[in-house]
Amino acid sequence: SRFTMRVRHLQTHLQDQGLVYTGKLNELRNVHVGVDAVFWLRSIQALKDPFADALGGIPPGMFGFVDKELDAFKEAGITPLFVFQGVAPGPQHSMFVSRMDHQMDMAWNYLAQGEKSSA
C-alpha cells in the first residue's frame, strides 16, 4: 500500500520548533539542500507578475531568473534538490497528462542541450 503525508504550515512549525536557522551561505558549501520548489518560487518577488495569467500562467522572465538562481547555487557550491508535491491525476486527465509529459520531456531535453529558447 502507498502512504502519503501532507504537512500543513511546515514553515510555521519549523520556526515554532526552533528548526529555522539563518547563517552564512558559505556554511552550506558542498551540501545537498532540499528545496520546496513551490514555496521557493512563490517567495521570489521578481516572479510575481500580474500579467502572468494572461500569458499562460508563467511570468515571462521566469526561466532566465531560475537560470540565475541555479548559477548562484552552483557558485556557492550548493546542490539543490527540488521537491514537488506531485498529484496523481484521475483517468479523465490522462490524455492531457500524456501530452504534458511529452512536452515537459522535450523541454528538459532542449535545456540539457543548451537550447534554452527552444525549451
HUDAHU-V219495 format. One record per backbone hydrogen bond with DSSP energy under -0.5 kcal/mol. CO is the residue of the C=O (numbers start at 1). NH is the residue of the N-H. E is the energy in kcal/mol with one decimal. If there is no record, write none. Layout:
co | nh | e
CO | NH | E
CO | NH | E
This chain:
co | nh | e
6 | 8 | -0.7
7 | 10 | -0.6
9 | 13 | -2.4
10 | 14 | -3.1
11 | 15 | -2.2
12 | 16 | -2.8
13 | 17 | -1.9
14 | 19 | -3.1
14 | 20 | -0.5
15 | 18 | -1.5
19 | 21 | -0.6
21 | 23 | -0.5
24 | 27 | -1.8
25 | 28 | -2.1
26 | 29 | -1.2
28 | 31 | -1.5
31 | 33 | -0.5
31 | 79 | -2.4
33 | 81 | -3.1
35 | 37 | -1.0
35 | 83 | -3.1
36 | 40 | -2.9
37 | 41 | -2.7
38 | 42 | -2.6
39 | 43 | -1.4
41 | 44 | -1.0
43 | 45 | -0.9
44 | 47 | -1.6
45 | 48 | -1.7
47 | 49 | -1.5
48 | 50 | -0.5
49 | 52 | -1.7
51 | 55 | -1.1
52 | 55 | -0.7
52 | 57 | -3.3
52 | 58 | -0.6
53 | 56 | -1.4
57 | 59 | -0.5
59 | 62 | -2.0
61 | 65 | -2.4
62 | 66 | -3.0
63 | 67 | -2.3
64 | 68 | -1.9
65 | 69 | -2.4
66 | 70 | -2.8
67 | 71 | -2.3
68 | 72 | -2.1
69 | 73 | -2.2
70 | 74 | -2.3
71 | 75 | -2.9
72 | 76 | -1.9
73 | 78 | -2.7
74 | 77 | -1.3
77 | 30 | -3.1
77 | 31 | -0.6
78 | 80 | -0.7
79 | 33 | -2.6
80 | 82 | -0.6
81 | 35 | -2.8
83 | 37 | -2.0
87 | 89 | -0.8
90 | 93 | -1.8
91 | 94 | -1.5
93 | 97 | -2.9
94 | 98 | -2.5
95 | 99 | -2.1
96 | 100 | -2.7
97 | 101 | -3.1
98 | 102 | -2.1
99 | 103 | -2.4
100 | 104 | -2.7
101 | 105 | -2.7
102 | 106 | -2.4
103 | 107 | -2.4
104 | 108 | -2.5
105 | 109 | -2.3
106 | 110 | -2.5
107 | 111 | -2.4
108 | 112 | -2.6
109 | 113 | -1.5
110 | 115 | -2.9
111 | 114 | -1.6
114 | 116 | -1.1
115 | 118 | -0.6
115 | 119 | -1.3
